Amino acid sequence: MDRTGRKRKLIIVITLIIVFVVIGVYLLKAKSGLIFSKASESSMTVTYLSVGKADCILIESDGMKVMIDTGYDETGYEVCNYLEKKRIEKLDYLILSHSDNDHIGGSDKILERIQVNKVLESTNVVDSEQYKEYQSVIAKKEISAMTITENFYITGSGMKIIVYTPLLASYENNNNYSLVVKLEYKGNTLLFAGDSEEIRMNELMEVGDLSSDVLKLPHHGIGELNTVSFIHQVSPKFAVVSCENRGSVSTSTIEALEQMETMIYYTCDGNIVMTVGDKGIRVSQKNSHILQRDI
């Protein structure tokens, strides 16, 4: 065989090797769930933002944007910058679970800079500077704010959301006014338990089916007498703790989750991103924080 023939044969062999390698890598990714099939290109993204011992969660699905809570007053501008970096100019819903600073603190800044179609708020009225700032922006911009007194339903972009309201007219503790959100998308369920404490968790356990694939732990993982019972009723595959450090989380809560072989993620380790689709839920986390400093 002359030199030209050998060269042609070598090129063919190398080309075949490259083709087989590409096919092998594709099949490996498909098997591991890193590639969605054509029928499941559509997916929902849920991001739990790292804003200290506070809640701020962004839900994105086919153009629909929902945010649950807004973090601290100190992190409000950083959350706005995060949204603008993602080119998010509008939120369809802003759900404020209750009126403590670590849940509504950044709301005034977000409402000033980001268009919000509708705000859902609990019946929790407090005498705080952050709450007054929130109310002032609502009035000034004539934003539609709805105080939820009965369960509220949201549908669209493949999502089904139910907002569970507190059952009593008043509570001694602000945390028990928490609106609790259950989200369903393509057969996957996520539960966001706000700052629910013992009384509120008892209410929820009487509501019905709480079982969910993902649980945002109530009250930053601080344990109550019935927290373990609540976790068992939810029976999550994944748990998210919004916290400043892992040391603040109840040992009994962690032990209960570990016994259930639940994967636990902490926002103190960075933003948690869940991609939800036909093939289930994929979780990624980078050492990235809204703040570059501790709160």
C-alpha positions in Angstrom: 0.0 0.0 0.0 1.4 3.4 -1.0 1.9 6.3 1.4 -1.4 8.0 0.2 -3.4 4.8 0.9 -1.9 4.4 4.3 -2.7 8.0 5.1 -6.3 7.6 3.9 -6.7 4.5 6.0 -5.3 6.3 9.1 -7.7 9.2 8.7 -10.7 6.7 8.4 -9.6 4.9 11.6 -9.2 8.2 13.6 -12.5 9.4 12.4 -14.2 6.2 13.5 -12.6 6.4 16.9 -13.8 10.0 17.4 -17.4 9.0 16.4 -17.4 6.1 18.8 -16.1 8.3 21.6 -18.7 11.0 21.0 -21.5 8.4 20.9 -20.1 6.8 24.1 -20.0 10.1 26.0 -23.6 10.9 24.8 -24.9 7.6 26.0 -23.1 7.9 29.3 -24.7 11.3 29.9 -28.1 10.1 28.9 -27.9 7.2 31.3 -26.8 9.5 34.2 -29.7 11.9 33.5 -27.5 14.8 32.3 -29.4 14.9 29.0 -33.1 15.4 28.7 -34.9 13.6 25.8 -36.6 15.6 23.1 -39.9 15.0 24.8 -38.7 16.5 28.1 -36.7 19.6 27.0 -39.1 21.7 29.1 -38.0 21.9 32.7 -38.5 24.1 35.8 -35.7 25.6 37.8 -35.9 26.3 41.5 -33.1 28.3 43.1 -32.7 28.6 46.9 -30.6 31.7 47.3 -27.8 31.9 49.8 -28.8 34.9 51.9 -27.9 33.9 55.4 -30.5 32.7 57.9 -33.3 33.9 55.6 -35.5 32.7 52.9 -35.5 33.7 49.2 -36.5 31.2 46.6 -36.9 31.8 42.8 -39.1 29.5 40.7 -38.8 29.6 36.8 -40.9 27.6 34.4 -41.4 28.4 30.7 -41.4 32.1 31.2 -43.4 32.1 34.4 -41.5 33.5 37.4 -42.5 33.1 41.1 -40.5 34.2 44.1 -41.1 33.1 47.7 -39.8 35.6 50.3 -37.0 38.1 49.8 -34.3 37.6 52.4 -33.1 40.4 54.6 -33.2 44.2 54.1 -29.4 43.9 53.9 -29.6 41.5 51.0 -32.3 43.2 49.0 -30.1 44.9 46.5 -28.0 41.8 46.0 -31.2 39.8 45.2 -32.2 42.5 42.7 -28.7 42.4 41.1 -29.1 38.6 40.8 -32.4 38.9 39.1 -31.2 41.5 36.7 -28.1 39.5 35.9 -30.5 36.7 34.9 -32.4 39.3 32.8 -35.5 38.8 34.9 -37.5 42.0 34.7 -40.8 40.7 35.9 -42.2 38.3 38.6 -45.7 36.9 38.1 -46.1 36.3 41.8 -44.2 37.3 44.9 -45.3 35.2 47.8 -44.4 36.6 51.2 -44.8 33.8 53.8 -45.0 36.1 56.8 -43.7 39.5 57.9 -40.5 38.8 59.8 -37.4 40.7 58.5 -35.7 37.5 57.2 -38.6 36.9 54.9 -39.8 40.4 53.8 -36.7 42.5 54.5 -35.7 42.9 50.9 -39.2 43.2 49.5 -39.3 47.0 49.2 -36.1 47.0 47.1 -37.3 44.2 44.8 -40.7 45.9 44.4 -39.0 49.2 43.5 -36.7 47.6 40.8 -38.6 44.5 39.5 -42.1 44.5 38.1 -44.3 42.3 40.2 -47.8 41.4 38.9 -49.2 40.2 42.2 -48.1 40.0 45.8 -49.5 37.3 48.1 -49.2 38.0 51.8 -50.2 36.4 55.0 -52.4 38.1 57.7 -49.3 38.8 59.7 -49.2 42.5 60.5 -46.2 43.7 62.5 -44.8 47.0 63.7 -41.3 47.0 62.1 -39.4 49.3 59.9 -39.1 46.7 57.2 -42.9 46.0 57.2 -43.6 49.8 56.9 -41.1 50.1 54.0 -42.9 47.2 52.2 -46.3 48.7 52.8 -45.0 52.1 51.6 -43.8 50.7 48.3 -47.0 48.8 47.7 -49.1 51.9 48.2 -46.8 54.2 46.1 -46.6 51.8 43.1 -50.2 50.7 43.4 -49.1 47.1 43.4 -51.8 44.4 43.6 -51.3 42.8 47.1 -53.7 40.1 48.2 -53.9 39.1 51.9 -54.6 35.3 51.7 -57.3 34.1 54.1 -58.0 30.8 52.4 -56.0 28.4 50.3 -54.9 30.0 47.0 -54.2 28.1 43.8 -51.9 29.1 40.9 -51.6 27.3 37.6 -49.6 28.0 34.5 -46.5 26.9 32.5 -47.0 23.3 33.7 -46.9 24.3 37.4 -49.6 23.7 40.0 -49.2 25.7 43.2 -51.3 25.6 46.3 -50.7 28.2 49.0 -51.9 26.8 52.4 -53.1 29.5 54.8 -53.0 29.4 58.6 -56.2 28.1 60.2 -56.4 30.5 63.1 -57.1 34.2 63.1 -54.2 35.0 65.4 -51.1 33.4 66.9 -48.7 34.4 69.6 -45.7 33.8 67.4 -45.3 35.5 64.0 -43.8 32.3 62.5 -47.1 30.4 62.7 -48.7 32.9 60.3 -46.5 31.4 57.6 -48.0 30.7 54.2 -46.8 27.3 53.1 -46.4 26.5 49.4 -46.7 23.2 47.7 -45.5 23.0 44.1 -46.1 20.3 41.6 -44.4 20.0 38.2 -44.4 17.0 35.9 -45.1 14.6 38.7 -42.5 16.1 41.1 -43.5 17.9 44.3 -41.8 20.5 46.4 -42.9 21.9 49.7 -41.8 25.2 51.2 -42.7 25.3 54.8 -41.8 28.9 55.7 -41.1 29.4 59.4 -43.8 27.0 60.6 -43.5 26.1 64.3 -45.3 23.4 66.3 -48.8 24.8 66.0 -48.6 25.5 62.3 -47.0 22.1 61.5 -49.8 20.4 63.4 -52.3 22.3 61.2 -50.5 21.2 58.1 -50.3 17.5 59.1 -54.1 17.6 59.4 -54.6 19.2 55.9 -53.9 16.1 54.0 -51.2 14.7 51.7 -48.0 16.6 52.5 -45.7 14.0 50.8 -43.2 15.8 48.6 -39.9 15.0 46.8 -38.3 18.2 48.2 -38.8 19.9 51.6 -37.6 23.4 52.5 -37.3 22.7 56.2 -39.5 24.9 58.4 -37.9 27.6 60.5 -34.3 27.1 59.2 -34.1 23.6 60.6 -34.7 24.6 64.2 -36.4 21.6 65.9 -39.9 21.6 67.4 -41.5 18.8 69.4 -43.3 17.6 66.2 -40.6 18.4 63.6 -39.6 14.8 63.2 -43.3 13.7 62.8 -43.7 16.4 60.2 -40.6 15.3 58.2 -41.8 11.7 58.3 -45.2 12.8 56.8 -43.5 14.7 54.0 -41.0 11.9 53.4 -38.7 14.0 51.2 -35.9 12.7 48.9 -34.2 16.1 49.2 -34.2 18.6 52.1 -33.0 22.2 52.0 -32.0 24.2 55.0 -31.9 28.0 54.7 -29.2 28.8 57.3 -26.2 30.9 58.1 -24.3 27.8 59.4 -24.9 24.2 59.9 -24.5 24.4 63.7 -27.9 26.1 64.0 -29.8 23.1 62.7 -31.4 20.7 65.2 -29.5 17.4 65.6 -32.7 15.4 65.9 -33.9 16.9 62.6 -30.7 15.9 60.8 -30.8 12.4 62.3 -34.4 11.9 61.1 -33.5 13.0 57.6 -30.4 10.8 57.5 -32.4 7.7 58.7 -34.7 8.3 55.8 -31.7 8.6 53.4 -32.7 12.1 52.5 -30.1 14.2 50.7 -29.6 17.4 52.7 -28.4 20.7 51.3 -27.6 23.9 53.2 -27.8 27.4 51.7 -24.8 28.5 53.8 -22.8 26.4 51.3 -24.0 28.4 48.4 -27.0 28.8 46.0 -28.9 25.5 45.5 -30.3 25.0 42.0 -32.9 22.2 41.3 -33.8 21.4 37.7 -37.1 19.6 37.7 -38.4 17.7 34.7 -39.8 14.4 33.3 -36.9 12.5 34.6 -37.0 13.8 38.1 -34.9 16.3 40.0 -31.3 17.2 39.5 -29.5 19.3 42.2 -26.4 21.4 41.8 -24.7 23.7 44.2 -21.8 26.1 43.8 -19.9 27.9 46.5 -21.7 31.1 45.5 -23.5 33.5 47.8 -25.7 36.5 47.2 -23.6 38.3 49.8 -19.8 38.4 49.9 -19.9 38.7 53.6 -21.6 37.1 56.6 -24.8 38.6 57.9 
